[in-house]
Amino acid sequence: LPAFYANIVLLNVSNLPFRLQKLKEMFISKFGSAPKFYVRAPGRVNLIGEHIDYCGYAVLPMAIEQDIVIAVEPVKTQVVQLANTNSLYLDFSTSVNNIQINKSKPQWHNYFLCGLKGIQEHFGLNNPTGMNCLLDGTIPPSSGLSSSSALVCCAGLVTLRANGKTLSKVELAEICTKSERYIGTEGGGMDQSISFLAEEGTAKLIEFSPLRATDVRLPSGAVFVIANSCVEMNKAATSHYNIRVMECRLATKLLSKSKGLDWKKTLRLYDVQTKLGVSLEEMLTIVEEVLHPEPYSTEEICKCLGISLEELRSQILSQNMQDVSTFKLYQRAKHVYSEAARVLEFKKICSEAPANAIQLLGELMNQSHISCREMYECSCPELDRLVDICLQFGAIGSRLTGAGWGGCTVSMVPTDKLNTFLKNVKKAYYQTDVQRLALENNSLFATKPGRGALVFVEA
């Protein structure tokens, strides 16, 4: 079948998987009728390639087993009613003709509304279908495993199915990437792309402009382990993430201007490299030549670009960046170009599979974490400690994954050391702290490449 419905899974109504059966029973209890279909979108772990997707560079994630599942019943009233199996998340309802997304309070239902609005606007739906929806999630929130994007993707697919429309996986990924920006996060598209394009048993090299995914077979003899630092980070609720996006944009402008490019039309660090026709290594040399390590003031940026402060604020800085007075451009550009090179090297090693592949990949992961910590400054003391513990107890490579400032690490561990590794990390990181101990069971686990988003329909 063309479009997304090649990914429909038919289920025997008398033999629903336990989780869906439980969700169905809760749905009937909540809404008084049965759901007509279910949609699942997975979380993801990024193995390498942090904070470079919005700069135009390829990343290397894989989907994980943890996911968002939504039970859905289309209704004749033009109202969407949202409920959550987790009582911490309050019910919400709104007219489908009047979607309001509150950027100042990124509550769970606003991420659903992003996906809903994105599909409505893409098709120009004048009379969109109302829905009753019950959500169940197993991705730890604010953990860097893409719970928010999985919810946006799930909502987009729910809206697509409820309104009888079809799109390709790539189109869905691109729409959901744009629609998540309604909440105020200037993301690059990795999370949404892997959520739709993932396949069981393989990681993916995700490239952009145009969006495409290439299988990356991970080496045997090692497993990837996710460990939650138990420090929550909601990138829509803080300015850290969007400041980094802006710093990369400003670095792009200054590098372009210094090389005689049309800096006003050059938007991403990838575009600078492409227009100059040089290698990533050469771009790192250019960064050293053009940018200085000291932070740039807005006045200095204006002087470099030959524009006024008013022009900087109105033409380049986003609305939520107007009051930021200094930006680190050298460090951010250096991280992006070096990280982009590490991603390509990681894929090359996986493809060529040399005898020491695991060691080489581990070294790249370690270099990535150092760059995230020192150049991009998106780590935190707990993440650094967790990385050190993982390396101490047998990981070949370990790094933060996701936006950072909290959330998870991902470590590559030899298969024969896995049980000892898990035992020692639990003792050293989780069992020394009461709050972490309470979260221990869902905070440390081995994972493997999972499937992308699916629609389940009872046969």
C-alpha positions as CSV (number, residue, x, y, z in Angstrom):
1,L,0.0,0.0,0.0
2,P,1.2,3.6,-0.6
3,A,1.4,6.1,2.2
4,F,1.4,5.4,5.9
5,Y,-1.3,2.7,6.0
6,A,1.3,0.1,4.9
7,N,2.0,0.4,8.7
8,I,-1.4,-0.7,9.9
9,V,-1.5,-3.8,12.1
10,L,-4.7,-5.7,12.3
11,L,-5.5,-7.2,15.7
12,N,-7.9,-10.0,16.6
13,V,-10.6,-8.3,18.6
14,S,-10.8,-11.3,21.0
15,N,-7.0,-11.4,21.6
16,L,-5.8,-7.8,22.0
17,P,-2.3,-7.5,23.6
18,F,-2.6,-7.1,27.3
19,R,-1.6,-3.4,27.3
20,L,-4.1,-2.5,24.6
21,Q,-6.8,-4.6,26.3
22,K,-6.3,-2.7,29.5
23,L,-6.3,0.6,27.6
24,K,-9.5,-0.3,25.9
25,E,-11.2,-1.1,29.3
26,M,-10.1,2.2,30.7
27,F,-11.3,4.0,27.6
28,I,-14.8,2.4,27.9
29,S,-14.9,3.4,31.6
30,K,-13.9,6.9,30.7
31,F,-15.9,7.6,27.6
32,G,-18.7,5.0,27.7
33,S,-17.8,3.5,24.3
34,A,-15.0,1.6,22.7
35,P,-12.0,3.0,20.8
36,K,-12.0,2.4,17.0
37,F,-8.2,2.3,16.6
38,Y,-4.9,2.7,18.5
39,V,-1.7,4.6,17.4
40,R,1.8,4.0,18.8
41,A,4.9,6.2,18.4
42,P,8.2,5.2,20.0
43,G,10.7,7.2,21.9
44,R,14.3,7.3,20.7
45,V,17.9,7.3,21.8
46,N,20.4,9.2,19.9
47,L,23.6,7.2,19.7
48,I,25.7,10.1,18.4
49,G,25.1,13.5,16.7
50,E,23.8,15.8,19.4
51,H,22.5,19.3,18.7
52,I,23.4,19.2,15.0
53,D,20.1,18.3,13.3
54,Y,18.9,21.9,13.4
55,C,22.2,22.9,11.9
56,G,21.5,20.7,8.9
57,Y,23.7,17.7,9.8
58,A,23.0,14.0,9.8
59,V,22.3,12.2,13.1
60,L,22.4,8.6,14.2
61,P,19.4,7.6,16.5
62,M,17.4,4.4,16.9
63,A,13.9,3.9,18.2
64,I,13.4,2.3,21.6
65,E,10.7,0.0,23.0
66,Q,9.3,2.7,25.3
67,D,6.5,4.6,23.6
68,I,3.3,6.6,23.5
69,V,0.1,4.7,22.7
70,I,-3.3,6.5,22.2
71,A,-6.7,4.8,22.0
72,V,-9.0,6.8,19.7
73,E,-12.7,7.1,18.9
74,P,-13.7,9.7,16.2
75,V,-16.9,11.5,17.3
76,K,-19.5,13.6,15.5
77,T,-19.1,16.6,17.8
78,Q,-16.2,18.9,16.8
79,V,-14.5,18.5,20.2
80,V,-11.3,16.7,21.1
81,Q,-11.3,15.2,24.6
82,L,-7.9,14.1,26.0
83,A,-7.3,11.8,29.0
84,N,-4.2,10.1,30.3
85,T,-3.8,6.8,32.1
86,N,-1.4,8.7,34.5
87,S,-3.5,10.7,36.9
88,L,-0.7,13.3,37.2
89,Y,-1.8,14.5,33.8
90,L,-5.2,16.3,33.9
91,D,-8.0,15.8,31.4
92,F,-8.3,18.4,28.7
93,S,-10.9,19.2,26.0
94,T,-11.2,21.9,23.3
95,S,-13.0,22.6,20.1
96,V,-11.1,21.3,17.1
97,N,-11.9,24.5,15.3
98,N,-10.1,26.7,17.9
99,I,-6.7,25.2,18.7
100,Q,-4.8,27.4,21.2
101,I,-1.3,26.3,22.2
102,N,0.1,27.9,25.3
103,K,3.9,28.3,24.9
104,S,4.4,29.7,28.4
105,K,3.1,26.5,30.0
106,P,4.2,23.4,28.0
107,Q,1.7,21.0,29.5
108,W,1.2,17.5,28.1
109,H,-2.0,18.3,26.1
110,N,-0.2,21.1,24.2
111,Y,2.1,18.6,22.5
112,F,-1.0,16.7,21.3
113,L,-2.4,19.9,20.0
114,C,0.8,20.6,18.0
115,G,0.3,17.3,16.1
116,L,-3.4,17.9,15.7
117,K,-2.9,21.5,14.4
118,G,-0.1,20.4,12.0
119,I,-2.3,17.9,10.2
120,Q,-5.3,20.2,10.1
121,E,-3.3,23.1,8.6
122,H,-1.5,20.8,6.1
123,F,-4.8,19.6,4.6
124,G,-6.7,22.8,5.3
125,L,-9.4,20.9,7.2
126,N,-12.5,23.1,7.6
127,N,-14.6,20.6,9.5
128,P,-12.1,18.4,11.3
129,T,-13.3,15.3,13.1
130,G,-13.7,15.4,16.9
131,M,-12.1,12.7,18.9
132,N,-12.0,11.0,22.3
133,C,-8.5,10.0,23.1
134,L,-6.9,8.1,26.0
135,L,-3.1,8.2,26.2
136,D,-0.7,5.7,27.8
137,G,3.0,6.4,27.9
138,T,6.1,4.4,29.0
139,I,8.8,7.0,28.0
140,P,10.1,8.7,31.2
141,P,9.2,12.4,30.9
142,S,11.9,15.0,30.4
143,S,14.5,12.3,30.1
144,G,16.0,13.1,26.7
145,L,14.3,10.1,25.1
146,S,11.9,12.2,23.1
147,S,8.6,11.7,25.0
148,S,7.3,15.1,23.8
149,S,8.1,14.5,20.1
150,A,6.6,11.0,20.3
151,L,3.4,12.6,21.6
152,V,3.4,15.1,18.7
153,C,4.0,12.3,16.2
154,C,1.3,10.1,17.8
155,A,-1.2,13.0,17.7
156,G,-0.4,13.8,14.1
157,L,-1.0,10.2,13.1
158,V,-4.2,10.0,15.2
159,T,-5.5,13.1,13.4
160,L,-4.5,11.8,10.0
161,R,-6.3,8.5,10.6
162,A,-9.4,10.0,12.2
163,N,-9.9,12.3,9.2
164,G,-9.4,9.6,6.6
165,K,-6.2,11.2,5.1
166,T,-3.0,9.6,4.0
167,L,0.6,10.7,3.9
168,S,4.0,9.1,3.5
169,K,6.2,8.6,6.5
170,V,8.6,11.3,5.3
171,E,5.8,13.8,4.9
172,L,4.4,13.0,8.4
173,A,7.9,13.4,9.9
174,E,8.3,16.8,8.2
175,I,4.9,18.0,9.2
176,C,5.4,16.9,12.8
177,T,8.8,18.6,13.0
178,K,7.3,21.9,11.9
179,S,4.2,21.6,14.1
180,E,6.2,20.9,17.3
181,R,7.6,24.4,16.9
182,Y,4.1,25.7,17.9
183,I,5.2,25.0,21.5
184,G,8.3,27.2,21.0
185,T,11.0,24.6,20.6
186,E,13.3,25.2,17.5
187,G,14.0,21.6,16.9
188,G,15.7,20.1,13.9
189,G,13.7,17.0,13.0
190,M,15.7,14.0,14.3
191,D,13.1,13.0,16.9
192,Q,10.1,13.0,14.5
193,S,12.0,11.4,11.7
194,I,13.2,8.4,13.7
195,S,9.8,8.0,15.3
196,F,8.3,7.4,11.8
197,L,11.2,5.9,9.8
198,A,12.6,3.5,12.4
199,E,12.8,-0.2,11.6
200,E,13.4,-3.1,14.0
201,G,16.9,-4.3,14.2
202,T,18.7,-1.3,12.8
203,A,19.7,2.2,13.8
204,K,19.3,4.9,11.2
205,L,21.5,7.6,9.7
206,I,19.0,10.5,9.3
207,E,19.9,13.1,6.8
208,F,18.0,16.3,6.0
209,S,17.2,18.5,3.0
210,P,15.8,16.1,1.6
211,L,14.9,13.9,4.5
212,R,16.2,10.3,4.1
213,A,17.1,7.4,6.4
214,T,19.9,4.8,5.8
215,D,20.2,1.6,7.8
216,V,23.2,1.4,10.2
217,R,23.8,-2.1,11.4
218,L,25.3,-1.9,14.9
219,P,28.2,-4.3,15.8
220,S,27.5,-7.6,17.6
221,G,29.2,-8.2,20.9
222,A,27.9,-5.0,22.5
223,V,24.6,-3.6,23.7
224,F,23.5,0.0,24.3
225,V,22.4,0.8,27.8
226,I,20.3,3.9,28.7
227,A,20.7,5.4,32.2
228,N,18.5,8.2,33.5
229,S,20.3,10.8,35.5
230,C,16.9,11.5,37.2
231,V,17.4,15.2,36.5
232,E,14.4,16.4,34.5
233,M,14.9,18.8,31.6
234,N,11.9,20.2,29.6
235,K,13.5,22.0,26.7
236,A,10.3,24.0,26.0
237,A,10.2,25.3,29.5
238,T,13.7,26.7,29.6
239,S,15.8,28.9,27.3
240,H,19.0,26.7,27.2
241,Y,18.0,24.9,24.0
242,N,16.7,27.9,22.0
243,I,19.8,30.0,22.9
244,R,22.0,27.2,21.4
245,V,19.9,27.3,18.2
246,M,20.4,31.1,18.0
247,E,24.1,30.9,18.7
248,C,24.5,28.4,15.8
249,R,22.5,30.8,13.6
250,L,24.7,33.8,14.6
251,A,27.9,31.7,14.0
252,T,26.5,30.9,10.6
253,K,26.1,34.6,9.8
254,L,29.5,35.6,11.0
255,L,31.3,32.8,9.2
256,S,29.3,33.5,6.0
257,K,30.1,37.2,6.1
258,S,33.8,36.6,6.6
259,K,33.9,34.3,3.5
260,G,32.0,36.7,1.3
261,L,28.8,34.6,1.2
262,D,25.3,36.1,1.1
263,W,25.1,35.9,4.9
264,K,21.5,37.1,5.0
265,K,20.3,34.0,3.1
266,T,22.7,31.5,4.9
267,L,20.7,29.9,7.7
268,R,22.6,26.9,9.0
269,L,26.2,25.9,9.7
270,Y,25.8,23.1,7.1
271,D,25.0,25.7,4.4
272,V,28.3,27.5,5.1
273,Q,30.2,24.3,4.4
274,T,28.2,23.4,1.4
275,K,28.5,26.9,-0.2
276,L,32.3,26.9,0.5
277,G,32.7,23.4,-0.8
278,V,35.1,22.4,1.9
279,S,35.4,19.4,4.3
280,L,34.3,19.4,7.9
281,E,38.0,19.4,9.0
282,E,38.5,22.6,6.9
283,M,35.4,24.2,8.5
284,L,37.0,23.6,11.9
285,T,40.1,25.5,10.7
286,I,37.9,28.3,9.4
287,V,36.2,28.5,12.8
288,E,39.6,28.9,14.5
289,E,40.5,31.7,12.0
290,V,37.3,33.6,12.1
291,L,35.7,33.3,15.5
292,H,37.2,34.0,18.9
293,P,36.5,31.9,22.1
294,E,35.3,34.9,24.1
295,P,31.6,35.5,24.2
296,Y,30.2,37.9,21.6
297,S,28.1,40.9,22.7
298,T,25.1,41.9,20.6
299,E,27.1,45.1,19.8
300,E,30.1,43.2,18.5
301,I,27.8,40.9,16.4
302,C,26.2,44.1,14.9
303,K,29.6,45.5,14.1
304,C,30.7,42.3,12.4
305,L,27.6,42.1,10.3
306,G,27.4,45.9,9.6
307,I,23.8,46.2,10.9
308,S,22.1,48.1,13.7
309,L,20.9,46.6,17.0
310,E,17.4,47.1,15.8
311,E,18.1,45.1,12.6
312,L,19.7,42.3,14.6
313,R,16.6,42.1,16.9
314,S,14.0,42.3,14.2
315,Q,15.7,40.3,11.4
316,I,17.7,37.6,13.2
317,L,17.0,37.2,16.9
318,S,13.7,35.3,17.7
319,Q,11.2,36.9,20.0
320,N,12.4,35.0,23.1
321,M,16.0,36.0,22.5
322,Q,15.5,39.7,22.6
323,D,17.0,40.2,26.1
324,V,20.0,37.9,25.7
325,S,23.1,40.1,25.6
326,T,26.0,37.6,24.9
327,F,26.5,34.6,22.7
328,K,29.2,31.9,22.5
329,L,29.7,31.3,18.8
330,Y,33.2,29.8,18.6
331,Q,32.4,26.9,21.0
332,R,29.0,26.1,19.4
333,A,30.4,26.0,15.8
334,K,33.3,23.9,16.9
335,H,31.0,21.4,18.5
336,V,28.7,21.2,15.5
337,Y,31.4,20.6,12.9
338,S,33.3,18.1,15.0
339,E,30.2,16.2,16.0
340,A,29.0,16.1,12.4
341,A,32.4,14.4,11.5
342,R,32.0,11.9,14.4
343,V,28.6,10.9,13.0
344,L,30.0,10.1,9.6
345,E,32.9,8.2,11.1
346,F,30.5,6.2,13.4
347,K,28.5,5.1,10.3
348,K,31.7,4.3,8.4
349,I,33.0,2.1,11.2
350,C,29.6,0.3,11.4
351,S,29.7,-0.3,7.7
352,E,33.3,-1.6,7.5
353,A,33.1,-3.5,10.8
354,P,36.8,-3.7,11.6
355,A,37.9,-6.1,14.4
356,N,38.2,-3.2,16.8
357,A,34.9,-1.6,15.8
358,I,33.5,-1.5,19.4
359,Q,36.6,0.3,20.7
360,L,36.6,2.8,17.9
361,L,32.8,3.6,18.3
362,G,33.3,3.9,22.1
363,E,36.0,6.5,21.6
364,L,33.7,8.5,19.3
365,M,31.0,8.5,21.9
366,N,33.5,9.6,24.6
367,Q,34.7,12.5,22.4
368,S,31.1,13.4,21.8
369,H,30.3,13.7,25.5
370,I,33.4,15.8,26.1
371,S,32.4,18.2,23.3
372,C,28.8,18.4,24.6
373,R,30.2,19.2,28.1
374,E,32.9,21.6,27.2
375,M,32.0,23.2,23.8
376,Y,28.2,23.1,23.8
377,E,27.8,23.2,27.6
378,C,24.7,21.1,27.6
379,S,25.7,18.6,30.3
380,C,25.2,18.8,34.0
381,P,27.1,17.4,37.1
382,E,24.8,14.4,37.4
383,L,25.2,13.5,33.7
384,D,29.0,13.8,34.0
385,R,29.0,11.7,37.1
386,L,26.8,9.0,35.5
387,V,29.1,8.9,32.4
388,D,32.2,8.5,34.6
389,I,30.4,5.7,36.6
390,C,29.4,3.9,33.4
391,L,33.0,4.1,32.0
392,Q,34.4,2.9,35.4
393,F,32.3,-0.2,35.3
394,G,32.9,-1.5,31.8
395,A,31.3,0.8,29.2
396,I,33.5,1.2,26.2
397,G,31.8,4.5,25.4
398,S,29.3,6.7,27.3
399,R,27.7,10.1,26.5
400,L,24.7,12.2,27.3
401,T,21.8,11.7,24.8
402,G,19.0,14.1,23.9
403,A,19.0,17.8,24.5
404,G,21.0,17.4,27.8
405,W,21.0,19.6,31.0
406,G,19.5,16.4,32.5
407,G,17.9,13.3,31.1
408,C,19.8,10.2,30.1
409,T,23.2,8.8,29.1
410,V,23.7,6.1,26.5
411,S,26.6,3.6,27.0
412,M,28.0,0.9,24.8
413,V,28.7,-2.1,26.9
414,P,30.3,-5.5,25.9
415,T,27.5,-8.1,26.0
416,D,29.5,-10.4,28.3
417,K,29.8,-7.5,30.9
418,L,26.2,-6.4,30.8
419,N,24.9,-8.0,34.0
420,T,27.9,-6.9,36.1
421,F,27.7,-3.4,34.6
422,L,24.0,-3.0,35.5
423,K,24.6,-4.2,39.0
424,N,27.5,-1.9,39.6
425,V,25.9,1.2,38.1
426,K,22.7,0.6,40.2
427,K,24.8,0.5,43.3
428,A,27.0,3.4,42.5
429,Y,24.5,5.9,41.1
430,Y,20.9,4.9,42.1
431,Q,21.3,3.2,45.5
432,T,23.2,6.2,47.0
433,D,20.3,8.6,46.6
434,V,16.7,8.2,48.0
435,Q,15.1,10.0,45.1
436,R,17.0,8.0,42.4
437,L,16.4,4.8,44.3
438,A,12.6,5.3,43.9
439,L,13.1,5.6,40.2
440,E,15.7,2.8,39.8
441,N,13.5,0.2,38.1
442,N,12.7,2.4,35.1
443,S,16.0,4.3,34.9
444,L,18.6,1.7,33.8
445,F,18.0,-0.7,30.9
446,A,19.6,-2.2,27.9
447,T,17.9,-1.4,24.6
448,K,17.9,-2.5,20.9
449,P,16.6,-0.8,17.7
450,G,12.8,-0.8,17.7
451,R,10.0,-0.2,15.2
452,G,8.6,3.1,14.1
453,A,5.1,4.5,14.5
454,L,2.1,2.1,13.9
455,V,-1.7,2.2,13.6
456,F,-3.5,-0.7,15.3
457,V,-7.0,-1.6,14.1
458,E,-9.1,-4.4,15.6
459,A,-9.8,-7.0,12.9
